[in-house]
Amino acid sequence: MKKSLLPLFAILMASSCFSTGNGAQSDHPDGYLILSEAEGLQPPSSAEPVPGSPGNTPFPPNRIISALKEAYPDKITEITYKNNDWAIRIYDRWLYWAEGRLLPEEEIYSGEKYSPHLFYTYPENLPPFEKPDSETAERIEGIIDQRKENPIVRNPAFLNGLWRIWDRDTSWKRVKTTFFLGYKL
């Protein structure tokens, strides 16, 4: 009984760690959040973001970083347009949009070695599952093979900033040990 509950507990713990948003509900028919603050954030007209621009997202960067600030209001203390790019301040460190890569200033010029963070729209309800046809299954296998050969490499600055982990010592200071059903976690 204990061993069968352990995976369930681990999943619940992981989901609670990542659900730090404010729980705002979508009013948009396509299911994504409309941000009033994002509408007021505009870069200079010469730098106006274009939907579908680099970063592999249909959303302009100002909408994405506004959504990040709304999701992490206690961690992202400021968003602005500076040095010809959008920037967010996590605690006391600035990260630049850098075409979706969220990089610290010292890494902007080596940003091509990192993959951008991807942002998607999701439907409110899951569509019914349909078994893929052979052509679609083959295409999916090709994508998986390509990912294995060229894995996604993201700069850790964004997540490390949210969790305030800068090195091995700071990460170990944040680890909390607990016991559940006789298991040390």
C-alpha positions in Angstrom: 0.0 0.0 0.0 2.8 2.4 0.9 4.7 1.9 -2.3 1.6 2.5 -4.4 0.9 5.8 -2.8 4.5 7.1 -3.1 4.3 7.9 -6.8 0.9 9.7 -6.3 2.4 11.7 -3.4 5.4 12.7 -5.5 3.2 13.9 -8.4 1.1 15.9 -6.0 4.2 17.5 -4.4 5.7 18.3 -7.8 2.4 19.9 -9.0 2.1 22.0 -5.9 5.7 23.3 -6.3 5.0 24.5 -9.8 1.5 26.0 -9.2 2.6 29.3 -7.8 0.4 31.4 -10.1 -2.4 33.5 -8.7 -5.1 31.2 -10.1 -6.6 33.8 -12.5 -9.2 32.3 -14.8 -9.3 32.8 -18.5 -12.0 35.0 -20.0 -10.8 34.5 -23.5 -12.8 32.0 -25.7 -9.5 30.3 -26.7 -8.6 29.7 -23.1 -5.6 32.0 -22.6 -5.3 34.8 -20.0 -6.0 38.3 -21.1 -3.6 40.6 -19.2 -4.7 44.2 -18.6 -1.1 45.2 -17.5 0.4 43.8 -20.8 -1.7 46.2 -22.9 0.0 49.2 -21.2 3.5 47.9 -21.7 4.7 49.1 -25.1 8.3 49.4 -26.3 9.4 52.3 -28.4 7.6 52.2 -31.8 10.9 51.2 -33.5 11.0 48.0 -31.4 7.3 47.0 -31.5 7.1 43.2 -31.2 5.4 41.3 -34.0 3.4 38.2 -33.2 5.2 35.1 -34.4 8.5 36.8 -33.9 11.6 35.0 -32.8 11.1 33.0 -29.6 8.7 30.6 -31.4 5.6 32.2 -29.9 2.5 33.8 -31.3 2.6 36.3 -28.4 4.7 39.4 -28.3 7.4 39.5 -25.6 5.6 42.2 -23.6 2.6 39.9 -23.1 4.7 37.0 -22.1 6.8 38.8 -19.5 3.7 40.5 -18.2 2.2 37.0 -17.8 5.4 35.8 -16.0 5.2 38.8 -13.6 1.5 38.0 -12.9 2.4 34.3 -12.3 5.3 35.2 -9.9 4.4 38.6 -8.4 6.5 38.0 -5.3 9.6 37.0 -7.3 9.6 39.2 -10.4 9.8 42.7 -9.0 10.0 44.7 -12.2 9.5 44.5 -16.0 10.7 47.2 -18.4 12.2 47.8 -21.8 15.9 48.6 -21.6 19.0 48.1 -23.7 16.8 47.5 -26.7 15.1 44.5 -25.2 12.4 43.5 -22.7 13.8 42.7 -19.3 12.5 41.3 -16.0 14.1 41.7 -12.6 13.9 38.5 -10.4 14.8 39.7 -6.9 17.9 41.7 -7.7 19.0 40.2 -11.0 18.0 41.4 -14.5 17.2 38.9 -17.3 16.6 39.9 -20.9 14.1 38.5 -23.3 16.9 37.7 -25.9 14.4 36.3 -28.4 12.7 34.1 -25.7 15.9 32.9 -24.0 15.6 34.9 -20.7 19.3 35.5 -20.3 21.4 37.5 -17.8 23.2 40.5 -19.3 26.6 38.8 -19.4 25.2 36.0 -21.6 23.2 37.9 -24.1 25.9 37.8 -26.8 26.3 34.0 -26.4 22.6 33.4 -26.5 22.6 31.4 -29.7 23.8 28.3 -27.8 20.5 28.3 -25.8 17.0 27.3 -26.9 14.2 29.8 -26.3 11.5 29.1 -23.8 8.3 28.1 -25.6 4.9 29.5 -24.7 1.7 28.0 -26.1 -2.1 28.6 -26.0 -4.0 25.7 -24.6 -7.7 24.8 -25.0 -9.8 24.9 -21.9 -10.8 21.3 -22.4 -8.8 18.4 -23.9 -9.9 17.3 -27.3 -10.9 13.6 -27.6 -7.9 11.4 -28.2 -7.6 10.0 -31.7 -5.0 7.4 -32.6 -2.5 9.1 -35.0 -2.4 7.7 -38.6 0.9 6.2 -39.8 2.1 9.4 -41.4 1.5 11.4 -38.2 3.1 8.7 -36.1 6.2 8.7 -38.3 6.4 12.5 -38.1 6.2 12.3 -34.3 8.9 9.7 -34.2 11.1 12.0 -36.4 10.6 14.8 -33.9 11.5 12.6 -31.0 14.7 11.3 -32.8 15.7 14.9 -33.6 15.2 15.9 -29.9 17.4 13.0 -28.9 20.2 14.1 -31.3 19.8 17.9 -30.5 18.4 18.2 -27.0 16.9 21.5 -25.9 19.5 23.5 -23.9 18.1 26.4 -21.8 19.9 28.9 -19.7 19.1 28.1 -16.1 19.1 31.7 -15.0 15.3 32.1 -15.1 14.4 29.0 -13.0 17.4 29.5 -10.7 16.3 33.1 -10.1 12.8 32.0 -9.2 14.1 29.4 -6.8 17.0 31.6 -5.6 19.5 28.8 -6.4 22.9 30.2 -7.6 25.2 27.3 -6.9 25.4 23.9 -5.1 25.5 25.5 -1.6 22.4 27.7 -2.1 20.5 24.7 -3.6 21.3 22.5 -0.6 20.2 25.2 1.8 16.8 25.2 0.2 16.3 21.4 0.3 13.8 20.4 2.9 13.7 16.8 4.2 10.4 15.3 5.4 8.9 11.9 6.0 5.8 10.5 4.4 4.4 7.0 5.0 7.7 6.1 6.5 9.8 7.2 3.5 12.3 10.0 3.7 11.7 12.6 1.0 
